[in-house]
């Protein structure tokens, strides 16, 4: 069922999610010679030696059964500059204890991306089973909900007090794909401002403390609590930003690090938005060209030209009037159509068949299936009372209860805090023309989606090249047809790490590890034996 809040999210939040899903890198002004950062919350080279952080670094995780896995809680300071003020986050941690005695190397920590994706859910949904046997035998597989995310206490929300909806706003209006007139631009600004205001009112003091740099410091506290001298880590999509930030702050604490679906921290907001918009445009073009190979007779056209023509007609049709959607007063507008197309580009082998069916139905006048794709197919899960999230530590923040799904609030908050955005609206309007020329409707929706960050509290981060002297070779995986994290960013990031290695995957879709046997083999040889990947190594679908 498509409700008013969902329709608004299609115009604002989904645009940000689609074109900013992995653009949330830890962008700081630079690093000191020990890899630490010259900012207010930075500590000495070894934060564990700070007296005011010893109680956090000295934690022992109290594991308890939660279904087929083990769960515990990790307490971290809300503000690393003032860790003794009593304000904390309590982060849920989950573990699949897979290591075989005698073979165990330690723990491998996973981050599924987002920002806003819940690591505990990844483990409970069987994420460890997707790793190779050799990795599971040597590592316990661990993940966590980052600060403000999921079952973290406190957790982010953009919902007004007393509301059960954790998404931003409930305005039913949707701005055009490319606001051109003064009135359209005023409406787009008003919608973005309303979303930001909702988040500021509901999130309050949390908003300044959910950035990626602080989450990376939490990751080091987790490493210590797991008893690992050095970190073994796999991060997908936004998880590459978290990993990059960790490597910069704690380069000599890295054992092995895989960054799949890489984010280049040297790019500014406009470069990121344009690069990703172009990626989604190219991915939809690839869908039209390759649908028959993947979907077969289920394609919504007999030729690539017919599919392109159908998509073009639907864009123009929904610009004029929304398509009817079952149980919805508002229907499927052009912004929701673009979201449905873009969100269906992540895993072609899984998603293209459903997209084809939805496009065929829309061609017949029914937008219900496309609206479902635009809204996302994942159902929220109930909070798990067994997760062990409550450790009795001091709690602060506006939310006393954990929202069922706060991924959209986390996405906005972390993106806007991590990536500097212009305060002047004209900068966004100036970007619309080049974005439309480069990527059509995917470009303009990407730019308007960034408007929500215009008036957001600024974080300390700035675009920069990686500075991680002393880090061991990091493995970056880049997928040639990745729409959300373009391949060029993987090439760039691998080149920024000293000794960085690039593993290329020739295929459409987002990320490579877990989708291809060749990629899996190279990644797992590196994780287990630290086997280097030779320059030019490429896997094919």
N, C-alpha and C positions, 0 to 999 in steps of 0.2 A: 504494500500500500504506500503510495507517494503522498506524504503530508506536506503542509506548508513549510515547516522547517527544512525538510529534505530538499524541497525545490530550491530554497535559498542556498543551501549548501552546494547545490550543483552549480550555481552561478559564481560563488565565491570560494568556498572551502575546497571543493573538488578541483577547481582550476589551480589552486595553490598546491593541492596534493599531487595532481598529475604532473604539473610542470615544475614543482619544487620538491618532489618526493625525495630526491637525493642531493639537493643543492644546499644542504645545511651544514657545510663544512665548518670546522673549527678554525676561524680566520683571525689570527692574531698578528700583532705588530712585529713579532719576532721572538727569538729565544736567546737565553743566555748561554754561556759556554757549556753549562752542565745539562742543557736541555730544558731547564725550567723557564718560566715566562715572567717578564717584567710587568706584572699587573698586580692590582691590589690584593687579589686572593692567592697569589703565588707564594709558595713556601720555599724553604731551603732545598738543596739538592735532594736530600732524603727526608721527606715529610715525616716518616716514621720516627725520626729523631726529635721532632718537636714535642716538647712536653705536653702541649695542649692537644696533640693529635694521638698520643700514645694509647689512650683508651679506645680509640676507633681502630687503630692498627693492631691492637692487642686482642681483638675480639676472636672468640671461638664460635663457629657456627653450630648451633644446636639443631641438628637434623632430626626431623620427624617424618614419619610416613605420610604421604599424600597421594592416595591412589597407588599406582605402580612405581612412584618415584619418591624422592626425598625432598623436603622443603625446609627452609630456614629463613631467618630474617637478618639483615645487615643494617646497622645503624651508621649513618654518616652525618657530618655536620651540614646544616643548611648553608652556612657561609664559612668557607674555609679560611677567610680572614679573621673570623671570630668564632672559632669552634667551641669555645667554652661558654657561649651565651645561652645554652640549653635548647636551642632550636635545632631540630634534626629532621632528616628524612629517614624513614624505615623502609628499606627496600626488600621485597620478597625475592627469594632465590630458590631455584629448583635445580635438582641434580638427578641425572640418570647415572647410577653407579655401575658403570660398565667395565671398568678396568679389571683385568685379570691379575691376581696376585703373582708377583714375579715378573710381570711384564709392564706394570704400571709406571708411567712417566710422570703423570700429574693430572691436572684438569685442563680441558679445552673449553674456553668460554666463548659462547656464541652470542651475536647480536643480530636479530632478524631484520633490522632496518626501521623505516618510518620517516622521520622520528615519530614515536608514538606506538610502535609495535611492542607487544608484551613478550618478553623473553620467557617468563614462567609458562605462559600458554604454549610457546614453541616446544618446550620440553614435555609438557603434559599431553600435547597433541602428537607426540612421537617423533619429535625432531631428531633425537639421537639415533633413531632407527634409519634415518636417511644417510647417516655417515657410514663409511666403509667399516668392515669388520676389524681391520687392522687398527684403525683409529679408536674404535670402541674398546678394543682389548687393552690399549695402552693409556687411555684417558677416561676419566669420568667426565661426562658431558654436562656442562653447567650453563645456565643463563639466568637473567634477572630482569625485573622491571626497572628501568632507569628512574631517576628522581622525577617525581611529578606524573609518571606514566602508570597506567593500569592500576594495580593494587598497591602502588607506593603510597605511603602515608606521610604527609598529606599528598593528595592527588590533584592535578589540575582539572578545572572545569571552566566552561564558558557559559554555564547555565545560570539564570537568575536564582536567587535564594528560594528554596522551596520547590523548584522545578525538578522534574524527573528526567528532563531532556538535557543531555550533557553537550549538545551541539550549540554552535553560536547562533543566536538570534532566531526570530520567528517571522521576519518580514517575508511576504510572499512575492515581492517584486524581484525581477531578475534583470540585470543590466544587459544591453546588447553585446554581441560578440566583439564589436569594435565601436565603442562610444565616440561619435564624431561631433555631435552638436553640444553646445554648452549645457543644455538640459540633460542630455544623456550622460555627460561627464559628471554633472552635479549629482545625478542619481547614483552613478557608480561610486563616487566618493562617499556619498551618504551611506550606502550599503556597507562599504568597507569600514567606515568609521563606526557604524552601529555594531558590527561584528567585533571590532577591536575594543569598543567600550564595554560590551558584554564580557569579554575575556578579562579586561582590567578590573571590572567591578567584582567578578567572581573569583579571579585568581589572586588579586591583591598582592601581598608581599612575596608570593611564590614566584612571580613572573621574572624577577631579577636573578633567580637562583636555579634555573632549569637549563642553562646553556650546556653545550657539549664539553667545554673545558672542565666544568665542575663534574659532569658525568664521568669523564675520563679519570678524574681523581678518585671518584667512587670506585671505578674499576680497579684502581690500584689497592684500595682498601679491601676490596673483594679478593684480589690476588693474595694478599697477606692472610686474610681469614681462611682461605682455602689451603694455606700452608705451602704455596708454591713460591719458590725463590724468584722464578721468572714466569712471565705470562705467555701462554699459548692461546691464540685468539683467532676467531674467524668472524668477520663482519661483512654482511651483505648491504649494498646500497647505502643508506645513511650510516649503517654500521661501519663503513669505511671512514666516515668523518670521525666517529668515535675512536676508531683505531688509530687514525692519523694523529689525533690530539694526544692520545696516550703515548704514542711513539715519540712525539715531540717533548712531552713533559718528562717521560721516564724511559729514554732510549735504551739504557743499559739494563732495563728490567724486562725487555722483550726476549723471549726464546724463539717464537715463531709467530708470524702474523700474516694472515691471508685477508686481502681486501678485495672483495668481489663486487663489481658494479661501482667503479670508483668515482669519487667526487674530487675534483681539482680545487684545492683551497685558494688558488691564486686568482680565481675568476670572481668578478663582482656580480651583483644581483642581475644586471642586464645581460651580461654574457651568459650566465647560467640559464636564465629564462629563455634566451634566444636559442642556445644550444639544445636545450631539451625540447623546445617547441619544434625545432627542425627535426629532432630525432623522432618525435611522434608523427609528424607529417610523413617522414620517410617510412616509418613503420606501417602506417595505414596504406601507403602506396605499395609496400611489400605485400601486405595482406591482399590487395587487389590483384597483384601479379602472381602470387603464389597460392591463392586460396584453393585452386583445384588440386594442387599437390598435397595440401594438408587436409582439406575437408572433403574433397571429391565432389560427388553429386549434390552435396548440401550447400554449395555456394549460391549466393543470391543473384548470380549472373553467370552466363555461359563463358564470358571472356573478361579479361581485366578491364577492358573499356566499358563493358556493361556495369561492372561493379563500381568503377569510378563514377560513371554517370548516375547510378542509383544514389551513391553517397552525396554527390553534388546536389541532386534534386531534393534529397531529404534535408540538407542544410538550408537550402533556400525555402523549402516548404515550412520548416519549423521556425525560421526567422519571421515568416509572415503570421503563422498561427500554430500553437502547440498541437501536437498529435494527441488524440484521445488516449488516456491511460485508465485501466480498470481501477475503480475505487479512488479516483483522484479528480479533484475539482480543477486542477491546474494543467495536467497533461505534460507532455514532453516538449520542452522548448529547445532552441538551438544550442544553448549552453549545455543542457543535459545530453544532447546528442553527441556533442564533441567529447564530453566526459566519457560516455559509453564507448565511443570509438577508442579513445586514448587508453582507458583502463583495461581494454581488451587486448592490448599489445604486449602485456608482460610475459605471458606464457602461451605462445601461439598454439602449441600442440595440445593445450588444454582448453583455451578460450575461444579459438577462432570458430569452432563449430557452433557454439552458443551465439556468438556475434552474428554469424551468417543467418541463423534462424531468426534472430531478432530483427535484422535488417530486412529480411523477406517479409516478416509480419508488418514492419513499419511501412514498407512499400505498398502493402495492402490497406494502410490506414490505421494500424493498431500500434501504438508506441509502448505498450505495457512491458514487453520483454526488454526493450532498450532502456526503459526507465529503471528496471531492476538492475541491469548492468551498471548504469550510471550511479545508482545508490549503493552499489557494492553487494556482493552475494554472501559475505560472511555474516553469520548471525552472532550477536553478542552473547557471551556466556555469563552465567551467574557468578558472582564473587565466590571464591572457594574458601570456606571457613577453615580448611585444613592447611592453608598456605603458610601459616605461621607468621603473618605479617605484623602481628602485634607483639613487640618485644618489651613493652612497658617503658620505652624511652619517651622523653618529653616530646609532645606533639604540638605543632603550631600550624596555623593556616586556616583558610576559610572553610575548608571542606572537612567535615567530621565523618562522612561516609564515603566509601569508595564508589565512584560511578561504574556502571557496568562496562562502558566503553568510552574512554575519554581520548581516543586517538586523534580526533580532529582538533580538540583543544590543545593537545600536546604538539601536534604538527604546527599549528599557528604559532604557539608560544615559542617553541624552540627555533623555528625558522626565523621569526622576526628578531629574536634576541641574538642569534648567531650571525646573521647576514646583514650588514649595514644597508639601509634603504634610504633613498632621498626623502627629505621632508617636503620638498616642493613638488606639487602635483604635476607641474609642467614637465618634469623629467619623465614621468610615465607617459604623458601624452606624446612627448617627443619620441618615445620608444615604439609607439604603436605602428607608425609607418614602416620603419625597417622590419619590425616583427611580422607585419602582414605580408610584406614583400618576400621575406625569407621563408615564412611558414604558414601563411594564410590564417585561417581561423584558429589554428593551434598556437600561433604566435600572439595574436591579439588577446586571446583568453589567458595566455600565460602572463602577459603584462598586467591585465586588469586584476588577475588573481593576486598579484604582488601588492596591490593597493592597501590591503589590510595591514601591511607592515609600515605604512607611511608615518603614522603617529605613534608607533610602538616605542617603549623605553629602549634606549640604545645599549647594547652590550659593548664589551671592550674589543671585540674581534675586528680584524681588518683583513682584506685579501692579502695573501702572502704565499711565498714558496716555502715548502717544507724545510724546517731546520731540525734535524734529528741526528746530530753527530754522535757516533758510537752505536747506533742501532744496527743489529744484524740484518742480513738481507731480507727484505719484505717482499712477499709475493702478491702482485696485483693481477687480478683476472679481468680482462676486458672482452666483452661480447661485441662483435662487429656491428650487429644490428640492434644494439640496446637503445630503446627509446628514452628511458628515464635518466640513464647515466651514459651519455654518449662515449663511444670507444675512444675518441680523442682525449677524453679526460683520464682514462686509464693509462694511455701512453704517456701523458704528461705527468701523472702522479708517480708512475714507476720511475720516470727519469728524475724526479725530485728527491727520491730517497737514495741515500748513499748505498750503492750495491743493489738498488731495487731491481726486481725481476718482473717481466711482463709475460703472462700466459694469455695468448689470444684464442678466442673461440669464434669461429666463423659460423654464425647462426643469427636469426632474429630472436628477439625476446630480451628480457631483463635478467642479467647475471648468468653465470655458467655453472658454478659448483652445485652439484645436485641435479643437473639436467643432462649431463653428458659423461659417458664412461671415461673418455680420454681426459677430460678436465678433472674428473674425480681422482683418477689415478695419479696425475701430476701433483695435485693439491695434497693428497694424502701421503705420497712419498715425501713431500716436503714437511708435512706436519709430524710424521713419525721419525724420519731419519735426517731431516733438514737438508734433503737432497735439493740442490739448486736446479732451477729451470734455465736451460740455455737460451741465449738471445735468439729471437725469431721463432720460438716454439709456438705452434699453432695446432689447435684441435678443430675438427669439423663435425658438423651435426650428422 
